Amino acid sequence: MHIIDYIIFVVYMLAMLGVGLYFFNKNKTAEDFYVSGRNMSSWHIGLSVVATDVGGGFSIGLGGLGFTMGISGSWMLFTGLLGAWLSAVFLIPKVSQLGHKYKFFTFPQIFGHFYNGKVALLAGIISAIGYIGFTSSQVLAGAKLASATIDGLNIQTALIVMGVIAVTYTSIGGLKAVIYTDTIQWLILIVGLVFIGIPVAYNAVGGYDAIKATLDPKYLSLTNVTWYQLLNWSVTIIPIWFVGMTLYQRIYASKGEKEAKKAWIIAGVFEWPIMAFMGVILGMLAKVAATKGMFDGVTDAASMDSEMGLPILLATILPIGLMGLMLSSYFSAILSTADSCLMAASGNIVTDIISKFSKKQLTHKKELQLSQIVTLLVGIFAILLASQMQNVLELMLYSYAFMVSGLFIPVLGALFWKKSHPIAAFWSMLFGGVTTILLIITENKLPLGIKLPEHLDANIYGISVSLLLFVTISIYHHNKKEKQNGIQNN
């Protein structure tokens, strides 16, 4: 990279720190820190949601899908649109009202309200572990991107730089800093892709004629996707809109139900088709470049990781100045996810775990200081975890799977089924998550060598086990209670 690119990149990083410092003195309570004083507008919330949801995965996952399957990979984020709109219609009306009435900060507090403290504690632990893993994976993804595009920068140094910046502005500025930086980061990403990435890459590979001549026709078709891919994406992505701590924080941070619903609709539309098609098109252009030999001397196109195609393409074709802007765009995507995950993990630890064991009532100032300290410590731990575990993306997969499989059914039961029981929630949460993890580790093999269908995601089985346990145990306790009431009445 040229010195001009370095200057642009450094200015961007300093600007993110500046936002955190700006909000440092504006936070007076933990409510300011974790839910932005509950007065954020729908556009800021909506752009923050899409930046967080698409962020890190956008720079890696969507480009990889475009590289391997073309524009049909955009259907993955169509499930994000469905999830956003389903939660806007069914989840937000209940959660927004409860959050503002009882001053909730976190997702597990919903479990405490409908079930009991034991269920809420387990949900808090599961969520905290998941989001610490998310934070680590995003910081590591940023470090890998930086080390791949900046000459002489090793991954450990990049990890420290990326981690320190993300952790610093998040721990001092709180959710308001996260939401405002997410808005800035998303705008930078969109500008970078629309005005730099796509046009430059399109011209560099030779335009539409070159694309059509180089790629298999299926790359340009929206039907190059199987039913089980759509099912797996749906089961993996839609539930997170009902159990994601980062999303609950933003529902609570909205001014009210109306603003939160509008924010979710905005987020859904930007996820699909806008972000979805931009991501896979860039990945597809990287495939054209690799096939035409544009990566010769840089990497072996035949054996390269599909998710590295896009970063290599941009590093190969972008001129001085534009490389710095585009790199800033991709770091925006990654940081917008990392900071939100860090806030989620911190909120779980302070509100759902520490507060359960602390008998001392803290002042607003002390509670704010504790929140900032825990956020800082969690961030440092996430950086250390990423530095020691280069396969931390695997950890993220496990954490994510445990969260979705364990928490999805109990939260639906809490909000929509009157027969739901705390014992059912606890065991379905535990066994649903454990089932998915075991199947992932054993590659979908059951005991006695029984192998499950290869094409179906392990989350399908975990959620099924969770549902079976939840319904069975809830009905048992409901019938038991009715029988006891009948005996007492007689």
Secondary structure by P-SEA (a helix, b strand, c coil): ccaaaaaaaaaaaaaaaaaaaaaccccccccccccccccccaaaaaaaaaaaacccccccaaaaaaacccccccccaaaaaaaaaaaacccaaaaaaaaaaaccccccccccccccaaaaaaaaaaaaaaaaaaaaaaaaaaaaaaaaccccccaaaaaaaaaaaaaaaaaaccaaaaaaaaaaaaaaaaaaaacccaaaaaaaaccaaaaaacccccccccccccaaaaaaaaacccccccccaaaaaaaaacccaaaaaaaaaaaaaaacaaaaaaaaaaaaaaaaaaaacccccccccccccccaaaaaaaaccccaaaaaaaaaaaaaaaaaaaaaaaaaaaaaaacccccccccccccaaaaaaaaaaaaaaaaaaaaaaaaaccaaaaaaaaaaaaaaaccaaaaaaacccccccaaaaaaaaaaaaaaaaaaaaacccccccccccccccaaaaaaaaaaaaaaaaaaaaaaaaaaaaaaaac
